[in-house]
């Protein structure tokens, strides 16, 4: 196995929380924070971290739901989906954003991290990547179908780093009107990129979901790597 991975503790004030760390074969490199959906740092998110480690990045996926239920691991339908929504509703978004800051600080302190640090988030994690970019902690951010970004556009003015957005044409939760609002807000931001995937739905990047779209996922991953390589 060329990638090595393990759970680590991330310091947060007087406490700490878990994060899934995947290291590239070289043992060091630039870093990416992989930010979960509402389903926890489940097998898919761990695989995403390992995928980016294969691409040469130090990847760390923080357990964003640790205050409510540490190490929760959910599937994508039925009661598990309901549980994820319930945990999300109990989550303090400001504290979750602060946890991204703690994760970045932990990465910057690691001898394995050489170079810049970006965040790549999915769904709820996409919104957190966007909000963390507004805090100035990151060197870049990527948001896959980031739900609710259109409702927090006041943060856009504080984003001074490259940012990439991936949206799905058929995503009922993020209608094209919402995508248009975000795009309009970033008019004039030279580092902002938008990609819309025709015939793709929310969650298209995840092979474990019914909405998985191989072509869109492959294209988005390639675009993300190009973005990181060129902008970082």
Buried (B, 14 or more C-beta within 10 A) or exposed (E): EEBEBEEBEBEBEEEBBBBBBBBBEEEBBBBBBBBBBBBBBBEBBBBBBBBBBBBBBBBBBBBBBBBBBEBBBBBBEEEBBEBBEEBBEEBEBEEBBBBBBBBBBBBEEBEBBEEBBBBBBBBBBBBBBBBBBBBEBBBBBBBBBBBBBBEBBEBBEEBEBBBBBBBBBBBEEBEBEBBEBBBEBBEEBEBBBBBBBEEBBBBBBBEEBEBBBEEBBEBBBEBBBEBBEEBB
